[in-house]
């Protein structure tokens, strides 16, 4: 395949940045054109490789944000204060620049339109990215499979895809969203700043009796806590899938 180097069953592609969209003060979406891209499932990720002039390379993994669409891949990157790769992707790289990516990676933490059961999504911070790919894939397929999203985020200003999430929920096609603000809430918000807990889960999540497929993504501590809460509330552990990332450049 042109522009690729095969490594096992995966390949490196030389993508071109065609657009950059600022999602929040510290999060940016890169729209990439990837010649010969084979397509992807919602929930998969790619490896991104940067090369310095002196030969130093850095590789980080980022979730794919968009539904499969020809040779287009979107990555939403949250800037980390000491993240050499994320700082470059959020602040520096520009349309027209090349970017090496390898993928798509992952086959377990995925959602496909053929899945018919209701879906419970739980996101912490930039963990919304692969879950947004699932929401977008569902919409692109014209489905109304019940989707419920619990989104834990520090403040309203930190909501990634805020306008799109509001629009998609207002369309009334089976997507509902509940926010848990941990630092500051909007004016008049009925709940004080707090993390997702058992009470919030009971109030906002799909009932365990509906046996939903559950997808959780966020920082490691958040994911472990959310998965434990779901299990304690009676959700089937075999139907709880998790994706986690650390502070130094794991999946995001």
N, C-alpha and C positions, 0 to 999 in steps of 0.2 A: 504494500500500500504506500502511495506517495506520502512523504513527510513523516514516516513512522519508523521506529526501530522496534522489532519484535523482541519481547522479553517474556519467555514462557508463553502463556496464553494471552498476555496483555501486550499493549504496544504504547510507545511514546508517540504522541502527535504534536506537530508544531501548529498551534492555534494562533489566530490573530484576534486581538481585542478590537471589537467593532463599536462598543459603547460602554460607558461607565455610568451607573446610577447611584447617587448617594441615597441610602435608605434611612440612616440616622447619622448623628454626628460622627460615629465611629464605625459604621458599617456601610459597605459599598458593594453593589452588584456589578460584576464584570460579565458582559455578553461576549461570547467567543464564537468565532467561526472556526470549525474544526474539519478540514477536508478529510473525507473518507470515514468520518465518525460513524460507528456501527449502530448507534442508538443506545438507549439506557432505560432502566426501570426506575421509577420513583423510589428514592431511598438509597440509591447507589452514590458512590463518591469517586473522586479522581485524586491522583497524586499530582502535585504541582512541583516542578523543578526549576529553580533559579540558578544561574551560573554567573560567577564573578569573573572579571578579566584575568585574575590570577589563578583561575582554575577551580576555586572553591565552589562547591555546590551545596544547596540546601533543598530538601524535599519536605513538603507538608501535604496533608490530606484535607480536602474540602468537599463537602457534600454538594451534589448537583441540585440546583434550585428549581429548574424548569421541567415541564413535561417534555418528553421526547419530541423533537421537532427538526427533522432533517439533520443538518450539520451544525446546529446551534446548541451550545452548552452555556448555561448561566451558573456562575458561582457567586455566592454572597459571602463576603469575608468580613469578620469582626476584627477590628484593629486591637492588637495587644501591645501594651506599653513596651515590652522587651521582645516583641515578635519581629525578627528581621524579615521574614517573608510577608507577614500580614501588613506591616508598615509600608512595604513597597507596593503591595497590591491595592491598598486603600488610598495611599497618598500620591504614588508616583506613576505607576504604569498608565499608559494613555492609549486611546484608539489608534490603531495602526501598529502597535507594538506586538511582537511575537511572545508567546508563552507556551512552554512545554508542559503537556499534561499526559498522564497515563491512566487508562481506564477503559470502560467503566469497571469499578471495583465493588464487589459485594453481591451476594445473592440471597441473604437471609433477611436482612432488615429492608424488605421491599414490599411495596403494595402495587398490585396490578388490577386493571379494570375487571378482570375475570373474577376477582374475589367479591363475593356477594354479601358477606356478613357486615353488620354495623362496625364502625371503626371509632375507637377512642384514641385520640392523639394527646400527648402530654409533652410540652416543650418548655425548656428552661433557657432563656436568653437566645443566643444564636442557634440553639438546638431546633428552632423553628424551621431552619432551612430545608432539611430533607422532608419534613412534614408538609411544608409548603409545596414541595414537588408532588406529594401525594394529593394534596388539595387541587392543584392545577391539573394533574393527570385525570382526576375524577371529573373535573369540569370539562376538559377537552374531550372526554369520552361521552359527554352528555348524560352522565349518570346522576341519580339522586340517592345513592347509597347513603344511609345516615352516617354523617361524620360529626364528631364533637371534639373541639379543641380546647384544652386547658393550657393556658399560656402564662407562665410565671416570668415576670420581667420587673426590673427595678423601678422604673417610672414610665409614665405614658410616652415620654420622649424616646424611650429605648425600644419601643415596639418596632420591630422590623416588619416591613410590608403593611404598615398600619392602614393606609388608605385602601389597599387591595383587599385586606381581610374584612374591613368594614363593608366594602362593596359586595364581596362574595357572600357574606352573611345576609345582607339585606336583600339579595336576590331570591331568598326563600326557597332554596333547593336542597334543604336537608343539612346544611352546614350551620352549626351553632358554636359560639365562642364564649369562653369565660376567662377573665383575666385575674391573676393574682399578683398585685403590685407589692413588692417587698420593701421599697424605700419611700415612695410617695405616690399618692392616689390623685385622680382627677377631683376637681371640686364636686362635692356632693356625693362622692362614691360611698356606697352603703357599708363597705368593709374597711377597717383600718389596714395599714400596710402589714402584710403577713405572708409567710410562705404557704404553699399548698399543704394542707393538713387533712385529717380524716373528715372533719366537718365540711370543709370546702369540697372534698371529693364526693361526699354524700349528697351535697346540694347541687353540684354542677356536672358531674360525670354521668355517662350512660350507666344505667343500672347493671349490676353484675349479672342479674338474671337474664339480660339480653345477650349474654355471652359474646361481647364485642372482641374483635381483634384489637390489641392495645400496642401502640408504638410510643416509646418514650425516648427523647433525645435531649441531651444537655450535658453540663459538667458532671463528672463522676459522682460526687456527693448527692447532687440533685437526682440523678437517675436512680441511684440505689435507694434513696428515700422514697421516691415516687413509686418505684416497683414494689417496695415493701408495703406501702399504703394500699396499693391495689390488691395485693395478695391478702392482706389483713381484712380487706373489705369483701373478700369472697370471689375475686376475679380469678379465672383459671390461669395458674402460672405458666402453663404451656402455651397460652395465647398472648403472653406479654413479651414483646420484643424490645430490646434496648440498644441504643447507640450512645456512646459516651465520648467525651473528649477532655483532655487535660489542658493546663494553662500554657503549655509550650508548643502548641501547634498540632494537636491531634485533629480528629474529625470536627468540623464546625460548619 
